Amino acid sequence: MKIEFKIVLVEQGRGGALYSVHYMGEEATELDKFLECKKVTSCEDFEPLTARLNDMVDYLGFRSQYFKIEEGSYHDSITALHYDNGPLRLYCLRRSSVLLIAGYGGPKYTRTYQENQVLNDTVNKLKIIDELLDKRQKTGEISINNHTGTLEGNLIFTLDD
């Protein structure tokens, strides 16, 4: 089975560029699905987390202090956006302080994300996407504007599952 997806710009601001993953055949991006999920929107830290995300795009940038950096491995850019250590997590690829690619997430009530099937699947997909972005950046198929965080080049991907 082939999985096709593209990286789409969600919002551009003085703080940087926010992108999300959009799987072909699905109506919404991963970020939109996160923002519309009842389990997510019912978390008490939903409003502060989304306000922080908007502030980051508008003027703060994607500073490491707002993310749990240790969610992925040392060699990837997987992070989890959270607010005041609340349970809600939005898993992302923080490629720089001006570029964030949002995936999916949800409340994390387990010790590790691996114990939650939805969160584990999200992180595993982001790991693959991170590797593909690295390859295309190294070959010059994709470039990142270091000042604005915008991506240029071929942002459509196909995976053989």
PyMOL CGO cylinders between C-alpha atoms (Angstrom):
from pymol import cmd
from pymol.cgo import CYLINDER

trace = [
    CYLINDER, 0.00, 0.00, 0.00, 1.26, 3.46, -0.88, 0.3, 1, 1, 1, 1, 1, 1,
    CYLINDER, 1.26, 3.46, -0.88, 0.93, 6.34, 1.52, 0.3, 1, 1, 1, 1, 1, 1,
    CYLINDER, 0.93, 6.34, 1.52, 1.07, 9.80, 0.00, 0.3, 1, 1, 1, 1, 1, 1,
    CYLINDER, 1.07, 9.80, 0.00, 1.31, 13.01, 1.94, 0.3, 1, 1, 1, 1, 1, 1,
    CYLINDER, 1.31, 13.01, 1.94, 2.42, 16.58, 1.57, 0.3, 1, 1, 1, 1, 1, 1,
    CYLINDER, 2.42, 16.58, 1.57, 3.77, 19.21, 3.92, 0.3, 1, 1, 1, 1, 1, 1,
    CYLINDER, 3.77, 19.21, 3.92, 1.46, 22.25, 3.77, 0.3, 1, 1, 1, 1, 1, 1,
    CYLINDER, 1.46, 22.25, 3.77, 1.86, 25.76, 5.09, 0.3, 1, 1, 1, 1, 1, 1,
    CYLINDER, 1.86, 25.76, 5.09, -0.70, 26.50, 7.80, 0.3, 1, 1, 1, 1, 1, 1,
    CYLINDER, -0.70, 26.50, 7.80, 0.40, 29.95, 8.89, 0.3, 1, 1, 1, 1, 1, 1,
    CYLINDER, 0.40, 29.95, 8.89, 3.30, 32.35, 8.42, 0.3, 1, 1, 1, 1, 1, 1,
    CYLINDER, 3.30, 32.35, 8.42, 4.13, 35.07, 10.92, 0.3, 1, 1, 1, 1, 1, 1,
    CYLINDER, 4.13, 35.07, 10.92, 6.96, 37.14, 12.32, 0.3, 1, 1, 1, 1, 1, 1,
    CYLINDER, 6.96, 37.14, 12.32, 7.86, 34.24, 14.62, 0.3, 1, 1, 1, 1, 1, 1,
    CYLINDER, 7.86, 34.24, 14.62, 8.16, 31.70, 11.84, 0.3, 1, 1, 1, 1, 1, 1,
    CYLINDER, 8.16, 31.70, 11.84, 6.35, 29.26, 9.60, 0.3, 1, 1, 1, 1, 1, 1,
    CYLINDER, 6.35, 29.26, 9.60, 3.91, 26.63, 10.84, 0.3, 1, 1, 1, 1, 1, 1,
    CYLINDER, 3.91, 26.63, 10.84, 3.36, 23.64, 8.57, 0.3, 1, 1, 1, 1, 1, 1,
    CYLINDER, 3.36, 23.64, 8.57, 1.41, 20.43, 8.98, 0.3, 1, 1, 1, 1, 1, 1,
    CYLINDER, 1.41, 20.43, 8.98, 1.24, 16.99, 7.40, 0.3, 1, 1, 1, 1, 1, 1,
    CYLINDER, 1.24, 16.99, 7.40, -1.66, 16.32, 5.04, 0.3, 1, 1, 1, 1, 1, 1,
    CYLINDER, -1.66, 16.32, 5.04, -2.23, 12.70, 4.01, 0.3, 1, 1, 1, 1, 1, 1,
    CYLINDER, -2.23, 12.70, 4.01, -3.72, 12.38, 0.53, 0.3, 1, 1, 1, 1, 1, 1,
    CYLINDER, -3.72, 12.38, 0.53, -7.33, 11.27, 0.57, 0.3, 1, 1, 1, 1, 1, 1,
    CYLINDER, -7.33, 11.27, 0.57, -7.98, 12.84, 3.96, 0.3, 1, 1, 1, 1, 1, 1,
    CYLINDER, -7.98, 12.84, 3.96, -9.91, 16.07, 4.30, 0.3, 1, 1, 1, 1, 1, 1,
    CYLINDER, -9.91, 16.07, 4.30, -7.87, 17.69, 7.06, 0.3, 1, 1, 1, 1, 1, 1,
    CYLINDER, -7.87, 17.69, 7.06, -4.24, 18.13, 8.01, 0.3, 1, 1, 1, 1, 1, 1,
    CYLINDER, -4.24, 18.13, 8.01, -2.93, 16.41, 11.11, 0.3, 1, 1, 1, 1, 1, 1,
    CYLINDER, -2.93, 16.41, 11.11, -2.98, 19.76, 12.93, 0.3, 1, 1, 1, 1, 1, 1,
    CYLINDER, -2.98, 19.76, 12.93, -6.60, 20.40, 11.94, 0.3, 1, 1, 1, 1, 1, 1,
    CYLINDER, -6.60, 20.40, 11.94, -7.58, 16.93, 13.17, 0.3, 1, 1, 1, 1, 1, 1,
    CYLINDER, -7.58, 16.93, 13.17, -5.82, 17.65, 16.47, 0.3, 1, 1, 1, 1, 1, 1,
    CYLINDER, -5.82, 17.65, 16.47, -7.61, 21.00, 16.84, 0.3, 1, 1, 1, 1, 1, 1,
    CYLINDER, -7.61, 21.00, 16.84, -11.00, 19.40, 16.12, 0.3, 1, 1, 1, 1, 1, 1,
    CYLINDER, -11.00, 19.40, 16.12, -10.67, 16.22, 18.23, 0.3, 1, 1, 1, 1, 1, 1,
    CYLINDER, -10.67, 16.22, 18.23, -13.13, 16.17, 21.16, 0.3, 1, 1, 1, 1, 1, 1,
    CYLINDER, -13.13, 16.17, 21.16, -10.67, 14.34, 23.41, 0.3, 1, 1, 1, 1, 1, 1,
    CYLINDER, -10.67, 14.34, 23.41, -8.15, 17.12, 22.73, 0.3, 1, 1, 1, 1, 1, 1,
    CYLINDER, -8.15, 17.12, 22.73, -10.48, 20.13, 22.95, 0.3, 1, 1, 1, 1, 1, 1,
    CYLINDER, -10.48, 20.13, 22.95, -11.87, 18.92, 26.28, 0.3, 1, 1, 1, 1, 1, 1,
    CYLINDER, -11.87, 18.92, 26.28, -8.42, 19.08, 27.94, 0.3, 1, 1, 1, 1, 1, 1,
    CYLINDER, -8.42, 19.08, 27.94, -8.10, 22.04, 30.28, 0.3, 1, 1, 1, 1, 1, 1,
    CYLINDER, -8.10, 22.04, 30.28, -4.76, 22.99, 28.73, 0.3, 1, 1, 1, 1, 1, 1,
    CYLINDER, -4.76, 22.99, 28.73, -6.16, 23.06, 25.16, 0.3, 1, 1, 1, 1, 1, 1,
    CYLINDER, -6.16, 23.06, 25.16, -6.88, 26.81, 25.05, 0.3, 1, 1, 1, 1, 1, 1,
    CYLINDER, -6.88, 26.81, 25.05, -3.53, 27.86, 26.59, 0.3, 1, 1, 1, 1, 1, 1,
    CYLINDER, -3.53, 27.86, 26.59, -1.64, 25.46, 24.30, 0.3, 1, 1, 1, 1, 1, 1,
    CYLINDER, -1.64, 25.46, 24.30, -3.30, 26.75, 21.14, 0.3, 1, 1, 1, 1, 1, 1,
    CYLINDER, -3.30, 26.75, 21.14, -2.84, 30.36, 22.28, 0.3, 1, 1, 1, 1, 1, 1,
    CYLINDER, -2.84, 30.36, 22.28, 0.86, 29.65, 22.79, 0.3, 1, 1, 1, 1, 1, 1,
    CYLINDER, 0.86, 29.65, 22.79, 1.10, 28.09, 19.33, 0.3, 1, 1, 1, 1, 1, 1,
    CYLINDER, 1.10, 28.09, 19.33, -0.48, 31.20, 17.80, 0.3, 1, 1, 1, 1, 1, 1,
    CYLINDER, -0.48, 31.20, 17.80, 1.88, 33.45, 19.78, 0.3, 1, 1, 1, 1, 1, 1,
    CYLINDER, 1.88, 33.45, 19.78, 4.86, 31.44, 18.54, 0.3, 1, 1, 1, 1, 1, 1,
    CYLINDER, 4.86, 31.44, 18.54, 3.83, 31.95, 14.92, 0.3, 1, 1, 1, 1, 1, 1,
    CYLINDER, 3.83, 31.95, 14.92, 2.99, 35.62, 15.48, 0.3, 1, 1, 1, 1, 1, 1,
    CYLINDER, 2.99, 35.62, 15.48, 6.09, 36.76, 17.37, 0.3, 1, 1, 1, 1, 1, 1,
    CYLINDER, 6.09, 36.76, 17.37, 7.78, 34.30, 19.78, 0.3, 1, 1, 1, 1, 1, 1,
    CYLINDER, 7.78, 34.30, 19.78, 9.21, 31.81, 17.34, 0.3, 1, 1, 1, 1, 1, 1,
    CYLINDER, 9.21, 31.81, 17.34, 9.48, 28.12, 18.11, 0.3, 1, 1, 1, 1, 1, 1,
    CYLINDER, 9.48, 28.12, 18.11, 11.79, 28.38, 21.11, 0.3, 1, 1, 1, 1, 1, 1,
    CYLINDER, 11.79, 28.38, 21.11, 12.99, 25.10, 22.58, 0.3, 1, 1, 1, 1, 1, 1,
    CYLINDER, 12.99, 25.10, 22.58, 11.75, 26.06, 26.06, 0.3, 1, 1, 1, 1, 1, 1,
    CYLINDER, 11.75, 26.06, 26.06, 8.14, 25.49, 24.95, 0.3, 1, 1, 1, 1, 1, 1,
    CYLINDER, 8.14, 25.49, 24.95, 8.77, 21.91, 23.84, 0.3, 1, 1, 1, 1, 1, 1,
    CYLINDER, 8.77, 21.91, 23.84, 9.68, 18.57, 25.35, 0.3, 1, 1, 1, 1, 1, 1,
    CYLINDER, 9.68, 18.57, 25.35, 12.77, 18.01, 23.24, 0.3, 1, 1, 1, 1, 1, 1,
    CYLINDER, 12.77, 18.01, 23.24, 13.55, 14.54, 24.61, 0.3, 1, 1, 1, 1, 1, 1,
    CYLINDER, 13.55, 14.54, 24.61, 10.43, 13.00, 23.05, 0.3, 1, 1, 1, 1, 1, 1,
    CYLINDER, 10.43, 13.00, 23.05, 12.39, 11.75, 20.06, 0.3, 1, 1, 1, 1, 1, 1,
    CYLINDER, 12.39, 11.75, 20.06, 15.97, 10.56, 19.73, 0.3, 1, 1, 1, 1, 1, 1,
    CYLINDER, 15.97, 10.56, 19.73, 19.09, 12.69, 19.74, 0.3, 1, 1, 1, 1, 1, 1,
    CYLINDER, 19.09, 12.69, 19.74, 19.26, 12.60, 15.94, 0.3, 1, 1, 1, 1, 1, 1,
    CYLINDER, 19.26, 12.60, 15.94, 15.75, 13.72, 15.04, 0.3, 1, 1, 1, 1, 1, 1,
    CYLINDER, 15.75, 13.72, 15.04, 13.72, 16.88, 15.42, 0.3, 1, 1, 1, 1, 1, 1,
    CYLINDER, 13.72, 16.88, 15.42, 10.69, 15.32, 17.14, 0.3, 1, 1, 1, 1, 1, 1,
    CYLINDER, 10.69, 15.32, 17.14, 9.32, 17.40, 19.99, 0.3, 1, 1, 1, 1, 1, 1,
    CYLINDER, 9.32, 17.40, 19.99, 6.08, 17.69, 21.93, 0.3, 1, 1, 1, 1, 1, 1,
    CYLINDER, 6.08, 17.69, 21.93, 4.42, 21.04, 22.46, 0.3, 1, 1, 1, 1, 1, 1,
    CYLINDER, 4.42, 21.04, 22.46, 2.84, 21.21, 25.90, 0.3, 1, 1, 1, 1, 1, 1,
    CYLINDER, 2.84, 21.21, 25.90, 1.62, 23.87, 28.30, 0.3, 1, 1, 1, 1, 1, 1,
    CYLINDER, 1.62, 23.87, 28.30, 2.74, 24.00, 31.96, 0.3, 1, 1, 1, 1, 1, 1,
    CYLINDER, 2.74, 24.00, 31.96, 3.31, 20.23, 32.09, 0.3, 1, 1, 1, 1, 1, 1,
    CYLINDER, 3.31, 20.23, 32.09, -0.36, 19.54, 31.38, 0.3, 1, 1, 1, 1, 1, 1,
    CYLINDER, -0.36, 19.54, 31.38, -1.25, 16.19, 29.78, 0.3, 1, 1, 1, 1, 1, 1,
    CYLINDER, -1.25, 16.19, 29.78, -1.94, 17.53, 26.29, 0.3, 1, 1, 1, 1, 1, 1,
    CYLINDER, -1.94, 17.53, 26.29, 0.79, 16.97, 23.69, 0.3, 1, 1, 1, 1, 1, 1,
    CYLINDER, 0.79, 16.97, 23.69, 1.07, 18.12, 20.10, 0.3, 1, 1, 1, 1, 1, 1,
    CYLINDER, 1.07, 18.12, 20.10, 3.87, 16.16, 18.44, 0.3, 1, 1, 1, 1, 1, 1,
    CYLINDER, 3.87, 16.16, 18.44, 5.87, 18.16, 15.94, 0.3, 1, 1, 1, 1, 1, 1,
    CYLINDER, 5.87, 18.16, 15.94, 9.07, 18.37, 13.97, 0.3, 1, 1, 1, 1, 1, 1,
    CYLINDER, 9.07, 18.37, 13.97, 10.89, 21.42, 15.29, 0.3, 1, 1, 1, 1, 1, 1,
    CYLINDER, 10.89, 21.42, 15.29, 13.30, 21.93, 12.41, 0.3, 1, 1, 1, 1, 1, 1,
    CYLINDER, 13.30, 21.93, 12.41, 14.53, 25.30, 13.68, 0.3, 1, 1, 1, 1, 1, 1,
    CYLINDER, 14.53, 25.30, 13.68, 13.44, 28.23, 15.81, 0.3, 1, 1, 1, 1, 1, 1,
    CYLINDER, 13.44, 28.23, 15.81, 11.49, 29.53, 12.79, 0.3, 1, 1, 1, 1, 1, 1,
    CYLINDER, 11.49, 29.53, 12.79, 10.11, 26.27, 11.33, 0.3, 1, 1, 1, 1, 1, 1,
    CYLINDER, 10.11, 26.27, 11.33, 7.64, 23.88, 12.95, 0.3, 1, 1, 1, 1, 1, 1,
    CYLINDER, 7.64, 23.88, 12.95, 5.84, 21.00, 11.25, 0.3, 1, 1, 1, 1, 1, 1,
    CYLINDER, 5.84, 21.00, 11.25, 2.85, 19.92, 13.33, 0.3, 1, 1, 1, 1, 1, 1,
    CYLINDER, 2.85, 19.92, 13.33, 1.69, 16.35, 13.46, 0.3, 1, 1, 1, 1, 1, 1,
    CYLINDER, 1.69, 16.35, 13.46, -1.01, 14.97, 15.71, 0.3, 1, 1, 1, 1, 1, 1,
    CYLINDER, -1.01, 14.97, 15.71, -1.21, 14.34, 19.42, 0.3, 1, 1, 1, 1, 1, 1,
    CYLINDER, -1.21, 14.34, 19.42, -3.55, 14.09, 22.34, 0.3, 1, 1, 1, 1, 1, 1,
    CYLINDER, -3.55, 14.09, 22.34, -3.59, 13.79, 26.11, 0.3, 1, 1, 1, 1, 1, 1,
    CYLINDER, -3.59, 13.79, 26.11, -0.73, 11.73, 27.53, 0.3, 1, 1, 1, 1, 1, 1,
    CYLINDER, -0.73, 11.73, 27.53, -1.63, 10.02, 30.79, 0.3, 1, 1, 1, 1, 1, 1,
    CYLINDER, -1.63, 10.02, 30.79, 0.96, 7.26, 30.48, 0.3, 1, 1, 1, 1, 1, 1,
    CYLINDER, 0.96, 7.26, 30.48, 4.59, 7.48, 31.54, 0.3, 1, 1, 1, 1, 1, 1,
    CYLINDER, 4.59, 7.48, 31.54, 5.83, 7.31, 27.95, 0.3, 1, 1, 1, 1, 1, 1,
    CYLINDER, 5.83, 7.31, 27.95, 4.22, 8.05, 24.59, 0.3, 1, 1, 1, 1, 1, 1,
    CYLINDER, 4.22, 8.05, 24.59, 5.04, 4.48, 23.51, 0.3, 1, 1, 1, 1, 1, 1,
    CYLINDER, 5.04, 4.48, 23.51, 2.39, 3.19, 25.95, 0.3, 1, 1, 1, 1, 1, 1,
    CYLINDER, 2.39, 3.19, 25.95, -0.34, 5.13, 24.10, 0.3, 1, 1, 1, 1, 1, 1,
    CYLINDER, -0.34, 5.13, 24.10, -1.09, 3.68, 20.64, 0.3, 1, 1, 1, 1, 1, 1,
    CYLINDER, -1.09, 3.68, 20.64, -2.25, 6.97, 19.09, 0.3, 1, 1, 1, 1, 1, 1,
    CYLINDER, -2.25, 6.97, 19.09, 0.76, 8.94, 20.34, 0.3, 1, 1, 1, 1, 1, 1,
    CYLINDER, 0.76, 8.94, 20.34, 3.18, 6.15, 19.43, 0.3, 1, 1, 1, 1, 1, 1,
    CYLINDER, 3.18, 6.15, 19.43, 1.80, 5.96, 15.87, 0.3, 1, 1, 1, 1, 1, 1,
    CYLINDER, 1.80, 5.96, 15.87, 2.05, 9.74, 15.56, 0.3, 1, 1, 1, 1, 1, 1,
    CYLINDER, 2.05, 9.74, 15.56, 5.69, 9.81, 16.66, 0.3, 1, 1, 1, 1, 1, 1,
    CYLINDER, 5.69, 9.81, 16.66, 6.62, 6.88, 14.39, 0.3, 1, 1, 1, 1, 1, 1,
    CYLINDER, 6.62, 6.88, 14.39, 5.09, 8.64, 11.37, 0.3, 1, 1, 1, 1, 1, 1,
    CYLINDER, 5.09, 8.64, 11.37, 6.94, 11.85, 12.26, 0.3, 1, 1, 1, 1, 1, 1,
    CYLINDER, 6.94, 11.85, 12.26, 10.24, 9.94, 12.47, 0.3, 1, 1, 1, 1, 1, 1,
    CYLINDER, 10.24, 9.94, 12.47, 9.78, 8.75, 8.89, 0.3, 1, 1, 1, 1, 1, 1,
    CYLINDER, 9.78, 8.75, 8.89, 8.79, 12.22, 7.71, 0.3, 1, 1, 1, 1, 1, 1,
    CYLINDER, 8.79, 12.22, 7.71, 11.82, 13.71, 9.46, 0.3, 1, 1, 1, 1, 1, 1,
    CYLINDER, 11.82, 13.71, 9.46, 14.14, 11.27, 7.67, 0.3, 1, 1, 1, 1, 1, 1,
    CYLINDER, 14.14, 11.27, 7.67, 12.54, 12.02, 4.30, 0.3, 1, 1, 1, 1, 1, 1,
    CYLINDER, 12.54, 12.02, 4.30, 12.89, 15.77, 4.86, 0.3, 1, 1, 1, 1, 1, 1,
    CYLINDER, 12.89, 15.77, 4.86, 16.55, 15.31, 5.80, 0.3, 1, 1, 1, 1, 1, 1,
    CYLINDER, 16.55, 15.31, 5.80, 17.22, 13.35, 2.60, 0.3, 1, 1, 1, 1, 1, 1,
    CYLINDER, 17.22, 13.35, 2.60, 15.55, 15.94, 0.39, 0.3, 1, 1, 1, 1, 1, 1,
    CYLINDER, 15.55, 15.94, 0.39, 17.29, 18.79, 2.15, 0.3, 1, 1, 1, 1, 1, 1,
    CYLINDER, 17.29, 18.79, 2.15, 20.68, 17.11, 1.66, 0.3, 1, 1, 1, 1, 1, 1,
    CYLINDER, 20.68, 17.11, 1.66, 20.01, 16.58, -2.06, 0.3, 1, 1, 1, 1, 1, 1,
    CYLINDER, 20.01, 16.58, -2.06, 18.77, 20.14, -2.49, 0.3, 1, 1, 1, 1, 1, 1,
    CYLINDER, 18.77, 20.14, -2.49, 15.21, 19.12, -3.41, 0.3, 1, 1, 1, 1, 1, 1,
    CYLINDER, 15.21, 19.12, -3.41, 13.99, 21.10, -0.39, 0.3, 1, 1, 1, 1, 1, 1,
    CYLINDER, 13.99, 21.10, -0.39, 15.42, 24.28, 1.05, 0.3, 1, 1, 1, 1, 1, 1,
    CYLINDER, 15.42, 24.28, 1.05, 14.56, 26.13, 4.24, 0.3, 1, 1, 1, 1, 1, 1,
    CYLINDER, 14.56, 26.13, 4.24, 14.67, 29.90, 4.47, 0.3, 1, 1, 1, 1, 1, 1,
    CYLINDER, 14.67, 29.90, 4.47, 16.63, 30.49, 7.69, 0.3, 1, 1, 1, 1, 1, 1,
    CYLINDER, 16.63, 30.49, 7.69, 14.92, 33.82, 8.34, 0.3, 1, 1, 1, 1, 1, 1,
    CYLINDER, 14.92, 33.82, 8.34, 11.27, 33.00, 7.64, 0.3, 1, 1, 1, 1, 1, 1,
    CYLINDER, 11.27, 33.00, 7.64, 11.17, 29.22, 8.08, 0.3, 1, 1, 1, 1, 1, 1,
    CYLINDER, 11.17, 29.22, 8.08, 9.44, 28.74, 4.74, 0.3, 1, 1, 1, 1, 1, 1,
    CYLINDER, 9.44, 28.74, 4.74, 10.06, 25.54, 2.83, 0.3, 1, 1, 1, 1, 1, 1,
    CYLINDER, 10.06, 25.54, 2.83, 10.68, 25.53, -0.90, 0.3, 1, 1, 1, 1, 1, 1,
    CYLINDER, 10.68, 25.53, -0.90, 10.85, 22.58, -3.24, 0.3, 1, 1, 1, 1, 1, 1,
    CYLINDER, 10.85, 22.58, -3.24, 9.13, 19.22, -3.57, 0.3, 1, 1, 1, 1, 1, 1,
    CYLINDER, 9.13, 19.22, -3.57, 6.95, 18.79, -0.48, 0.3, 1, 1, 1, 1, 1, 1,
    CYLINDER, 6.95, 18.79, -0.48, 4.94, 15.82, -1.79, 0.3, 1, 1, 1, 1, 1, 1,
    CYLINDER, 4.94, 15.82, -1.79, 6.03, 12.37, -0.59, 0.3, 1, 1, 1, 1, 1, 1,
    CYLINDER, 6.03, 12.37, -0.59, 5.12, 8.76, -1.37, 0.3, 1, 1, 1, 1, 1, 1,
    CYLINDER, 5.12, 8.76, -1.37, 5.84, 5.84, 0.95, 0.3, 1, 1, 1, 1, 1, 1,
    CYLINDER, 5.84, 5.84, 0.95, 5.51, 2.17, 0.15, 0.3, 1, 1, 1, 1, 1, 1,
    CYLINDER, 5.51, 2.17, 0.15, 4.04, 0.64, 3.28, 0.3, 1, 1, 1, 1, 1, 1,
]
cmd.load_cgo(trace, "trace")
